Amino acid sequence: MQYDIPSNSNSKMIQKVYLDAILKPVVKPWLDQGAHFILEEDGDSWHGPLGQNIGKKWKQKHGLRHFFNCPGSPDMSPIEKAWKVPGMAIKDV
């Protein structure tokens, strides 16, 4: 599957796309409904873990509780195990 989204020079999703395609339309309604959750993200730059960027500012403004997990550790981030098979299939293409 291929996505046609604006990206940076590393072909990663840019923060504005993350904000406009995920945080605003998906996460914000949960916050507005009063849902109690903590968003788990890896340390990818488009999640906004470093500095003052639009993703980090939006999360602070809307009181989104979140944390950054260690993306390279299957013990700390169980979702990493789920990506192994699709990742291997992509490498073979």
N, C-alpha and C positions, 0 to 999 in steps of 0.2 A: 504494500500500500504506500502510496506517495502522497504527501501533503503539499499543497501549493501555498506556502506561507512565507512572509518576509523573514529573512534570516541574516545573521551576521556573517563575517568572513569565514567562520568555522562551520557554517551551515547549521548553526544552532538557532532555535527559536529566539527571536529578540524579545526583550522584556515587555514592550508595548503589546505584542501579540499575546503573550502570557496573560497580561492584564485584561486585554479586550476579549480574548477567546476563552479564558478559564476563570480568572478571579471575578470579573464583573458578572458574566452571565450564569456561572455555575455556583461559585462560592458565596457571592453577595446575597442571593436569595435565601440561602441557608442561614446566614447571619441575620437577615431581616426577619426571618421566621423565629428567631431565638434559639436555633439549634445549638447544642453544646457539643463542640468538637475541637480537636486540635489538628491542624493540617500538618502532615508529615511530608517533608520535601528533602531531596538530597541536596548536596552543595552546588548543584549546577548554577552557573552564573545567571541564568534567566529567572531563577527563583529569587534572586536578590539578596544573597547572604552577606555580601560585602558592601561597605559604604552606604551612602544615601542615594538610592535609585528609586525609580517609580514603583517598582514592586514592593520594596520595603516600606516606602512612604504610604502606599495604599493600605498595606496590612496594618500599619500603625494607626492610620486615620480611622479604619473601620474596626479596630479592636480585634483583629484576627489573631487568635492564638495559633502559633506554629512553631515548629522546630526543624532543624536541619539534622538529618541523620547521616551516618557515614555510608556513602554510596558504594564503597568497595568492600564492605564487610557483610557477607550473607547472614552472620549472626546478629548484626545490628539492624539490618535492613532485609527482612525476609522476602520482599518483593524482588530482590536481585536474583533469587533462585528462579523465579517465574520467567525472567527474561533470558535465561540461558538457551533454551531451545529455539525461540524465535531469533535470537541473536546469531546462533549457529547457522540457521537457515538463511539469514540475510547475507552472511559472509560467503556462503556458497553460490550466491546469485551473481 
